Amino acid sequence: PLENALSALEGGLRFPYRANWTSIFQLLAVAFKHLGANAHPLMNSTLLMLSELHESRGFTMRPEVAAVLGAAVQAMGPQRFLEVKRYVFLSDR
């Protein structure tokens, strides 16, 4: 099922797979684009992981992650995207 495929893609964001992150980021962007508004809530946890990576100090792949986050905004819409991001901000407090 779709959930298993998305879970496998999200699993690729773990550190041992960092050599493949460029490809994984591209696949995630495609997934967001194809799912459109249905990416919410299916890919919320992926979005949270990407946001954490993007905001990590010393993370060198910010432009690649920013492209995926941009695809997420286009797919989910800005309001839903910000709702998920707001959750990250509030949970950090």
N, C-alpha and C positions, 0 to 999 in steps of 0.2 A: 504493500500500500504506500500511498504518498507519504504518510507520516514516517515510515521506516526510511524512505529515501532522504527525507529532510533531516532526520536524525543522523543518518550516516554522513551527510554533508556537514552538519554541525559538529560531529565528532572529529571531522578533519581540521577543526580549528584548535585542537589540542596541540600542545607544544611539540610532541614527537613528530608531528606531520608538517612542521613549519617549512620544510623544503618544498612542499607542495601548495603552500598558501596562495600563491599567485593564481594557480588554476582553481583552487577552491573558491577564492573570492570571485572569480569570473563566473563559476557555476552558481554561486549564491546570488549574484546579480541577476543572472538569467532566471533563476527560480523566483525571485521577487517579481520580476517583470511579467513572467508567465502567470503567476498566481494572482497578480493584481491586488484588488481589495481583499481577496481571500487569503492573502499572506498574513493578515491579522485574523485570528490569533495564532495560526499555525507556525509562524516564524518569529514569534515574540522572543522566545529564549535565544534564538540565533541573533536577533537584533540586539539583545542585551549583551551578548558576548562580543559582538562586533563593536558596540559602543565602548565597552571596557577596554578592548584592544586599542581602539582609536585614541582613547584618553590616557593610555599607559605612557609613563615617562620612558623615553628612549626607544619607543616603538618606531621602527624605520619604515613601515609600510603604510603610513597614514594615507597617502594619496589613493592607494588601492582600496583600502577600507572605506575611504570617503566616497569612492565611486559606488561601492555596494550600498552604503547608507543613502546615497542619492537615489539609487534604484528603489530602495525601500520607501523613501518618501514619495516617489512617483507612484509606486504600487499601492501603498497603504493610504496615502493621503497625508498631508501634514498634521492634521489633528490626531489621527491614530498614532502616527509616528511619535509625536510629542507626548502622547499619553504614556507610551511605553518608556520613553526617555525620562519622563517625570517620575516614573516608578523607580528608576535607577537613582535619580537625584534624591528622592525622599528616603530611599533605603540606605543611602550613604550617610544620612544624618544621624 
